[in-house]
């Protein structure tokens, strides 16, 4: 091999080694790059940004009502309760603040968000009353905001009443008997606000908000001039209050809402006769009344005539939530009732008629506690010879021989009628707004020994 040839071979070998070295280095760098991606490379995780927002809660609103967030963004939300009641704010009803007392605040971190959603106050009824906030999340392409799917809980999940069903054998009706006014002129009464699952129709229960664990609440009675000292104790889990229509007291004092475990004394003098409603007035009052927190207080008119029997019938509506849950406030707001009932239960005096004898004199006090439906109280097969409504007599037996067929009442009105049954038999109790008779506003008086038919009564 010549010297020139040797030099050429050495150069070629050196170039080959250098080429192999460069290739190996490139491969090594590539491998290192796979394990340690550069910032901003396609394999890197996107940076999570945080947006700070301030939110206030009042009765019944969340301000602002909507906020915007970017796709994948977290939110730091400072929530302050500027209302007069306890509130919270939870995304999807699950993640968020604790229950905040009036004036309290809390800062929470939620997200990141991949789609639009909502946050709301979880106190029963507050969401339906307007305490919601939309969280609008921008799409990846920046083309506006995604539309949030309707939350599952907004779907209709109300229980259904079977009109052919009957109560269990051990079921007992609400006792409609009205006891005479107690002796004395001072009445010390203790009442309890209780949230309790209550059967409202055969096989249907609701988590009712009650006075003394029953619907309607305890019936009170007295005479004009009597003094009532009512101690209300909140044994429930949310705020409650009480409002006696028979009283003249400041709304912001005795009628104030009290928290669980608290109590108040509601004192009033009964200056006027009437068949009065009482109810919980805690906002939203519609939800508290519609969910069972109502009752009646009877203040006798002077010189009330004696009768053989006295009964009380409280008409109200049912707005069914899911079985075992609270009533549906959305239905209440729309006046979309599932049933109209006497003394809190669907058709109960059809199942257990009220027993009297022919020619006995009967007085029935009727109070329409609503919250929204009127009443045309009627008993099939008799005529009222005495009618008393909203503190005055409309009809009494005299030479005019007048008779009345209906006691017409708007929500929160009350009165009484007197009558007798001329012969043994069954006498249906209805509201003559007949659309509601088929919705549970049906009962029976049984005068004397009568064989019960398979079905109920009616015109």
Secondary structure, DSSP 8 states (H G I E B T S, - for coil): --HHHHHHHHHHHHHHHHHHHHHHHHHHHHHHHHHS--TTSTTS-----EEEEEEEEETTEEESSEEEE-TT-EEEEEEEE-SSS-B--EETTTEE---B-TT-EEEEEE---SS-EEEE--STTTTTTT-EEEEEEB-TT--SB------GGGS-------TT----TT------B-----SSSEEEEEEEEEEEEEEEETTEEEEEEEETTBSS---EEEETT-EEEEEEEE-SSS-B--EETT----TTTTT--B-TT-EEEEEEE--S-EEEEEE--SSSHHHHHHTT-EEEEEEE-TT----SEEEEEEEEEE---STTS---HHHHHTT--SEEEETTBTTHHHHS-EEE-TT--EEEEEEEEESS--EEEEETT--BSEEEETTEEEE-SSTT---B--EEE-TT-EEEEEE--SSSEEEEEEES-GGGGGGT-EEEEEESS----SS----
